[in-house]
């Protein structure tokens, strides 16, 4: 865990110890898209008592000797983890959740008209995420891999097609915020993924799937916004020796 928690950003805290994400979730603190806020500011936005949050973080047991968190990994390992863990998850569950929402809309829509809006929002989110993941896997992640490989060589100018990697990363972060906002709308429309008294087994399963999807999105966005992207920017700005020197 980082020193002086109150002054650290929530993204830095979770990057240093991934278990902090569970604490922040419990207090309603945004550690993904809002990961660059200080803990004090994040607590204020979430109407959470900073001392209670710090105490909760302090109760996390010590890490086992030799344990490393994702923030200590090499860039290529972080990218591989994001694709294998989060991108594959998103692609696998979107069709299932969309199908369940369509069924709920058809069966329960008369009594719960909000289901039509939820299904529409999720379908739009799914389509946007498909394009977003492809953009990362085919354009941004390969560039970051090349940047990391060049940095290991330690010399020469690395020519970027973007001018600076910060330009496409800002676009991706904007899309992250949009995805998080769409899931926030769904959470509000479902009253926190609650199952109504007349809800069936499919209703309960779908609410659980949506809640898990939002949780994964938070973890996914945190790894990119607060771990991978800052590391890529730092590499781009690192000094290099001239070629042949």
N, C-alpha and C positions, 0 to 999 in steps of 0.2 A: 504494500500500500504506500502511496505517496506521502511525503511530509506535509504538514500544514493543510489538512483537508479543506478547510474553509476557503483557502486561496486557490486551490487546484480546480481545474475544470472537471466537470462530471465525466467527460470523455476520457481524460487522463486517468481518473480514478478507476474506471472500468477497464481501461487498457492495461493498467497495472495489476488489477485483480478482477477477473471476469465475474467472480461471485458477487461483486458490488452491484451488478445489474439487477439481481433479485431484490436487493435492498431498495434500489431506486424504484423498481416496479411497485414495490409495496407502498411507497410513499407518493406514487404518481409523478415521479421526476423523469423528465425526458432526457435520456442520456445518449440518444442517437442524433436526430436532427438538431437538438439543442445541446449537443455535447461540448460545445466550446464556451458555454457559460460557466462561471465559477459556481461552486457548490452553494455558496450563499445566495447568489442570484437565482439559481435553479430552485432552491427551497422556497424563495420568495414567490416565484411564479407558480409553484405547486401548492402554495399555502401550507408548507410543511415546516415543522420546527427544526431548525438547523442542528440544535444540540441533540435532538432525538435521532436524527439521521446519522450524525457523527457517532453517537453511542452505538447505533445498530451496526455501522461499519466496523466499529471497534470490537464487536463481539465475534466477528469472523475469526475462526481459529487460524493459527499460523499455517502457512503453506508447508508441505512436505519438502525436505531438503532436496535440492536439485530440480524442483518444479519450475517450469517456465511457462509464462502466459503468452498468448498469441502476439502481444505487443513486442516480444523479444524475438519473434521468428524472422527469418529472412523473407524478403518481399515475395519471392517466387513461391515459398511455402504458404504465405498468407493468401495469395491469389488462388493457389490450388485448393486451399481449404474453403474459400468463399464459393468457388465453383462447385466443388464436390458436395459441400454441406448445404449451402443456401440456394444457389441457382438450381441445383437438381431438385431440391425440396419444392421450390416455387413452381417449377414446371410440372412436377408430379401431382401437386394438390389442386392447382387451379381448375382443371377440368372436373374434378370430383366436387369441389365446393360449388362451382357454377351449376352443375347438374342438380345438386341438392337444393340450391336456392331456387332453381326453376321449378322443382317439384313442390317446394313449400309455397311458392307464389301461386301455383295452380290449385293446390289443395287447401291452403289456409289463407289465401289472399283476400277473400271476402271479409274475413274477420280481422285480418292483420294487413291492411293496405300498404303498410310501410315495407312489406316484403318485396313489392315490385320495385321500389326505389333502391332497396338494398341490392337486389339482383342486378339492376342496371349499373349501379356504382361499382360493384365488384367485377362485372364483365368489362367495364371500361378500364378498371385498374389492371385486370389480367392482361388485356391487350397492350396497355402501356408498358407493363413490366416485361412482356415478351420482347418488345423492341429495345427496352432499356438493357436487358441482360445480353442481348445480341451485340449491342453497341459496346458494352464493356468487354465481352469475350473476344470480339473480332477487331476492335480498334484500341481501346484504352489499356486493357490489361497487357496485350503484346507490347505496346509502347513502354509501359512501366517495366516489363521484363527486360526490354532492350536497354532502358535507362539504367537499371540495376547492374546489368552485365557490363555496360560501359563504365560505370562508376568503379567497379572492381578492378578494371584495368588502370584507372587512376590518372589518365592523361587524355589530352585531345578535346576538341569541341564536339559536343553532341548536338547535331542539328535536329530541331524539333519541327514537325509539320504544323504544330499548333502555335508556334511562337513561344509559348510557355505552356507547360502541362496544366497550369492553374486554370486556363481557359476551358478546356473540356471538363475538368473536375468540377468547376463551378456549375456547369450545365447539369452534370450528374447529380450534384447535391440539390439543385433545384428540383429535379425529378424525384429525388428521395423525399423532399418535403411534400411534394404533391401526393406521392403514394401514402405517406404517413397521414396527411390530411384526409384522404379518401377513407382510410381505415378508421380514422377518428369519427368520421360521419357515420360509418357503419356501426361503430361501437355505441354511438349516441342513439341511433335509430333502434338498436336492439336492447337498449337499456343495460349496457354492459354485458351483452351476449346472454341475457337471461332467457330462459325457456318459459313461455306462458303456460298457464294452467291447462290449456287445451292442446298444448304441444305434444307431438308424437315422438317416437324414437328418432326419426329422421331429423326432426326439429332440434332435438337435444344434440345429436351428432354434429349437425351443421353449425350450431352455436359454438360447440367445442372446437371444431375445425377453424372457424373464423378467429377465435381467441388465440389458438395456437399459431395461426398465420400472422396475426399482428405481433405476437411475441417474437417469432422468427424474423419478421421484418425489422424489428428494433435491433436485434442482434446483428443482422445482416448490414443494416445501415451504419451501425456503430463501427463495425470492423472496417468499413470503407471510409466513412467520413473522419473518424478519429484515430485510425491506425494506418491503413494503407495509404490514403491520400496525403496526409502530412509527411509520411516517409518519402513518398515520391517527390513532393515539392522540395524537401530538404536535400534529396539527391541532386535534383536539378540545379539547386543553388550552391552546391558544394564546389569549392575551388578545384580546378584541374591544372595539371602541368601541361605545357605545350607539347604537341606531338614530337617525339624523338628526343625529348629532354629527360 
